[in-house]
Amino acid sequence: MAQKEPRTSASASIPNINPAQYAETGQKQLEAMAEMQKELIAVIEEVNREWATRAQAEAKLATEFAGKLSSAKSIPDAAAIYQEWLARRMEMFAEDSRRVVADGQKFMAAATRFLSNGWTGRSH
């Protein structure tokens, strides 16, 4: 049997490695990640402001209706005040539900933009 000659380093296929190209790609990915983080933080801050405003509105509603209830002269008056409060709370609950969905959509849209082109370093 004929012996095969061992491959020399000259005959082996070595990929062309360009460190500058890898550094540039890495830099683009870091920039894309930083941009995504800024966008997600902006969404979270916006949502936080909206919910803080919502919490203040709920506190105002509770204070308002506590005052009305304390001034009720009869049980039917108190029942009417409670019914009014309950109707307003149900409206607020419906608004909260819509807000939760809208906030989730904002967050998912930001994340989707990042996942669709953030890892490649392409601009948005």
N, C-alpha and C positions, 0 to 999 in steps of 0.2 A: 504494500500500500504506500502510496506517495504521501509524504508528510506535508501538511499545509504550513506555510510560513505564518508566524504570528503577525497580527496586524501591528503596524507601527503607528505611532501617534500622527504621523503625516498622512496616513491613509484613512484614519478615522474621521468621521464627519463631526465637526465641532460647530455648534450653532454660533452665529455671529452675535455676540453679546455687546450691547452698547449701554454702558452704565448711565449715560446722560439721558437716554430714552426712558430707562426704567425710573430714574429720578423724576423726570418730567411727568410720566404717567402717575407716579405716586403723589406728586404735588397736586395734580389735577384732581385726583380722588380725595385728597385731604381737603382741598378747597370746596369740592362738591359736598363733602360731609359737613364741613363748617357751615356752608350755606343752608343745608338741610336743617341743621340744628338751630340756626338763627330763625328760619321760617317756622319750625315747630315751636320754638320758644315764643315767637310772636303770636302764634295761634293760641297757645296755652295762656299767655298774658291777656289776650282779648277775651277768651272764654272766662278767665278768672274775674276780669272787670265786670263782665255781664252778670255773672253769678253773684258777685258782691252787691251789685245794684239790686239784683233780685232779692237777696237776703234782707237788704234795707227796706225794700217794699213790703216784704212779709212782716218785718218787725213793726213797720208803720201801721199796717193793717191790723195786727194784733193789738197794738196800743189804742188805735182808734176804736175798735170794737170792744175792748175792755172798758174804755170810758163810756161808751154807749150802754153797755150791759150794766155798769155800776149805777147808771142813772135811770134804769128801767123801773117803772112804777108798779108793774104787775107781771105775772107769769106770762100772759099772752104777749106783752111787750118784749120780755126777755126771749120768748120763743121766736118772735119776728126778727129780733136782732140776731139771734143765733142762725136763723134761716138765711138772712142776708149775708152773714159772715161765711156760712157754709157754701153758698152760691159763689161768692167771690173766691173762696179757696179752691173750688172746683175749676173755675176759670183759670186761676193761677196754675193749677196742676196741669191743665191742658196746655197752657203756655210753656210750662216746664218740659213737658213731653216733647213738644215741637222743638224746643231749644236743645234738648239732649240729642235729638236726631240731627239737627243742623250743626251742632258742635262736633258730633262724630263725623259728619260729612266733611267739615273743614279740616279736621285732623287727618282723615283718610286721603283727602285730596292732596294735602301737603306731602304725606308719606308716599303716595302714588307717584307724584312728580319726581320725588327723589329716587324711588325704585326704578322708574321708567328710564331715567337718563342720568341719575346722580353718580352711579358707580363708574360710568364710562368717562366721567369728567366733561361731558358735553355741557354746553350752557343751556339754561332753562328757557 
